[in-house]
Amino acid sequence: MPVSETYVVVGAGHAGGRAVEAMRNAGFTGKIILIGDEPHLPYERPPLSKELLQGKPEAHTPVRDDAFYAENDIDCRLGRRATALDPARKTVTLDDGSHIAFDKLLLTTGGAVRRLPVPGADLANIHYLRTLDDSRAIDAGLADGKRIVVVGGGFIGLEVAASARQRGCAVTVLEMADRLMGRAVLSEISEAFRRLHAEHGVDIRLNTGVASFDGDGSVTHAVTGDDEKLPTDMAVIGVGIVPETALAVDAGLTVENGIVVDEFGRTSAPDIYAAGDVTNHLNPLYSRRIRLESWQNAQNQAIAAAKTMCGEAQAYSEVPWMWSDQFDANLQVAGLPEIWDRVVFRGDTGAADFIGFQMAGDRVVGAMSVNRPRDMRIARRLIGGDKPLDDAALADEAVSMRDLMR
Ligand SMILES: Cc1cc2nc3c(=O)[nH]c(=O)nc-3n(C[C@H](O)[C@H](O)[C@H](O)COP(=O)(O)OP(=O)(O)OC[C@H]3O[C@@H](n4cnc5c(N)ncnc54)[C@H](O)[C@@H]3O)c2cc1C
């Protein structure tokens, strides 16, 4: 590849950070420009709702330290937003009016929080959580005895609830559905986490939405759909994200619930790639498209796309996996089954210590675990494997997980 080439990466999040690193690892010696609208170098987001809200700022996890970017001659344009993309001229326009020409472009623009269109949602002390700055703003409002209302009983909302409770706050979670994390986990897991939060004193309200917020400048009450007024010092809204596709849409790239890419991260436009939360990508293991919001996908899809850009074509093809930590409980979810005919449990679903195998015939197609990281490591290898498995052996704690693989 000619040394004079320029690769531009738009979006300096987890995926963008790993991508520029992978480009240098692949031997690309041309110019790399990394554009990000946050004022920070790339960092990982999982600690934002966990350790950073538990008073452990040292848990902040940059993808690479500051020196890396200078040593590797990566031109970081931080605090700058890309506002337009011209695929024909191969230029990106920034919010200062400058144009940057590229030979190849990678879009790692991630997702933006879904905003709640309810009255009062713009009052002070109502937060969303996506960025380090969001996390720091929430952290500043957490203190013993403060009242916090969390809207949304998904992963992020529940992690915030657990962290705030660990800081001594009185926490109420409002969840519209009849169970927690309902879109992502088995009902036994929802129930285990409902109990966990209740045991720690979090007031979980299922089948309850927020209708509005009241306050004079700053929020004082969250008003539920049943017209109950919950006094609060702060509200945190965690109702999901939408993929940040505006640049791609305006540029005429194919976008359908994310930027459509193949297994190599290639978009519908030549020399334009995408990776991370923003993509709707083809996973060869499942022969279908998926959009994922996970650390694993941000990291490894970005590396695969970057290598492909550098001429070392690498397909991104992994069993999806993600985790959440709430209080002392670790939750992991692996696989992406569309259909399963039963769930086999190993362990005690009543004691927050179990793994559930989603079965299709005699194959494991998905697994979810509470406090069983070691079992999960093996379960991830069983998923998609071609070994027939027996329900009784899967459920039997006397049969080691390792033996199941043999
Ligand atoms: C609080 C929190 C906790 C999480 N915990 C877990 C966990 O425990 N386990 C797990 O598996 N996953 C977790 N995740 C998910 C994981 O962090 C994301 O999947 C991952 O960050 C996605 O990375 P990304 O680089 O694709 O997108 P992002 O991290 O969203 O990065 C995209 C970046 O691009 C910037 N950008 C967007 N548009 C433009 C533009 N036009 N110009 C310039 N810059 C732009 C954005 O501001 C952002 O900085 C968590 C996420 C959050 C928010």
The ligand as a Gaussian input file, in Angstrom:
#p B3LYP/6-31G(d) Opt

LIG

0 1
 C      -22.543000       3.199000      30.546000
 C      -22.244000       2.044000      29.618000
 C      -21.905000       0.810000      30.158000
 C      -21.644000      -0.279000      29.311000
 N      -21.326000      -1.481000      29.868000
 C      -21.102000      -2.542000      29.062000
 C      -20.779000      -3.813000      29.615000
 O      -20.719000      -3.999000      30.820000
 N      -20.553000      -4.845000      28.762000
 C      -20.613000      -4.688000      27.407000
 O      -20.406000      -5.674000      26.674000
 N      -20.910000      -3.493000      26.845000
 C      -21.149000      -2.417000      27.647000
 N      -21.459000      -1.199000      27.093000
 C      -21.550000      -1.077000      25.627000
 C      -20.212000      -0.688000      25.005000
 O      -19.555000       0.237000      25.778000
 C      -20.493000      -0.136000      23.615000
 O      -21.010000      -1.193000      22.853000
 C      -19.250000       0.451000      22.963000
 O      -18.831000       1.588000      23.667000
 C      -19.524000       0.829000      21.518000
 O      -18.387000       1.407000      20.995000
 P      -18.393000       2.269000      19.659000
 O      -17.021000       2.775000      19.511000
 O      -19.044000       1.503000      18.582000
 O      -19.393000       3.481000      19.935000
 P      -19.273000       4.658000      20.981000
 O      -18.659000       4.136000      22.217000
 O      -20.651000       5.246000      21.060000
 O      -18.280000       5.695000      20.318000
 C      -18.643000       6.502000      19.234000
 C      -17.943000       7.831000      19.349000
 O      -18.143000       8.573000      18.147000
 C      -18.468000       9.906000      18.470000
 N      -19.182000      10.470000      17.310000
 C      -20.439000      10.157000      16.873000
 N      -20.747000      10.862000      15.761000
 C      -19.670000      11.652000      15.501000
 C      -19.376000      12.595000      14.477000
 N      -20.252000      12.880000      13.494000
 N      -18.178000      13.229000      14.501000
 C      -17.271000      12.943000      15.477000
 N      -17.495000      12.046000      16.457000
 C      -18.675000      11.408000      16.474000
 C      -19.295000       9.755000      19.727000
 O      -19.400000      10.951000      20.443000
 C      -18.473000       8.707000      20.457000
 O      -17.419000       9.284000      21.152000
 C      -21.729000      -0.100000      27.918000
 C      -22.081000       1.151000      27.380000
 C      -22.337000       2.205000      28.216000
 C      -22.731000       3.549000      27.644000

